[in-house]
Amino acid sequence: MAKQELKSIGVLSFAVVLGLVHAVIGLVMGIFMTVGGVFIGSMMGSASAGGVLGIFAIILYPIMFFIMGFIGGGIFALIYNFVADKYQGIELEFK
């Protein structure tokens, strides 16, 4: 099995991929917030208020999570590239 070393990560591509992964997580969380909001709202007699807040969660959570994932991914890639250049990268083994 061949071992190879990961010397650098493309900052922009890693940031976009991590941002998209976080956006999907945000969408799932927004859906749970909508269901929870409608459920709690129906118990309090106002299911529509929970639904409206949930719709905002479905829209805003993926956007906010994408931005946070994008920034975090870019920072991670920059730090990794700096450390891997000075010391040693991650050793990967492929079949």
C-alpha positions in Angstrom: 0.0 0.0 0.0 1.3 3.4 -1.0 1.7 6.1 1.6 1.4 9.7 0.5 1.6 12.9 2.4 -0.9 15.7 2.2 1.3 18.8 1.9 -1.4 21.5 1.3 -5.1 22.0 1.0 -6.7 24.4 -1.5 -8.1 27.1 0.7 -11.0 28.2 -1.4 -12.1 24.7 -2.5 -11.9 23.4 1.1 -13.8 26.5 2.4 -16.6 26.0 -0.1 -17.0 22.3 0.6 -17.0 22.8 4.3 -19.5 25.7 3.9 -21.8 23.4 1.9 -21.6 20.6 4.4 -22.5 23.1 7.1 -25.4 24.5 5.0 -26.9 21.0 4.8 -26.6 20.6 8.6 -28.2 24.0 8.9 -31.1 23.0 6.7 -31.7 19.9 8.7 -31.6 21.9 11.9 -34.0 24.4 10.4 -36.5 21.7 9.6 -36.3 20.4 13.1 -36.8 23.9 14.4 -39.9 24.3 12.2 -41.4 21.0 13.4 -40.6 21.8 17.0 -42.0 25.3 16.6 -45.3 24.1 15.1 -45.6 21.4 17.8 -44.9 23.8 20.7 -47.1 26.5 19.0 -50.0 24.1 18.7 -49.8 23.3 22.3 -49.9 27.0 23.1 -52.8 27.6 20.7 -50.8 29.3 17.9 -49.3 26.8 15.5 -48.9 29.5 12.8 -46.5 31.5 14.9 -44.2 28.5 15.3 -44.5 27.8 11.6 -43.5 31.3 10.6 -40.5 31.3 12.9 -39.6 27.8 11.5 -39.7 29.1 7.9 -37.2 31.8 8.9 -35.1 29.0 10.5 -35.2 27.0 7.3 -34.0 30.0 5.3 -31.6 31.6 7.7 -29.9 28.5 9.3 -28.4 27.2 6.0 -27.1 30.7 5.1 -25.6 31.3 8.5 -24.1 27.9 8.7 -22.6 28.2 5.2 -20.9 31.5 6.2 -19.6 30.0 9.4 -18.4 26.8 7.6 -16.8 28.8 4.8 -14.9 31.1 7.2 -13.9 28.2 9.5 -12.8 26.0 6.5 -10.7 28.8 5.1 -9.0 29.5 8.4 -8.4 25.8 8.9 -6.9 25.3 5.5 -4.6 28.4 5.9 -3.4 27.1 9.3 -2.9 23.6 8.0 -0.9 24.8 5.0 1.3 26.8 7.3 1.9 23.9 9.7 2.4 21.3 7.0 4.9 23.5 5.2 7.0 24.0 8.4 6.7 20.5 9.9 5.0 17.5 8.3 1.7 16.9 6.5 -0.9 14.2 7.2 0.3 10.8 6.1 -2.4 8.9 4.0 -2.4 5.3 2.9 -4.0 4.3 -0.4 -4.6 0.8 -1.8 
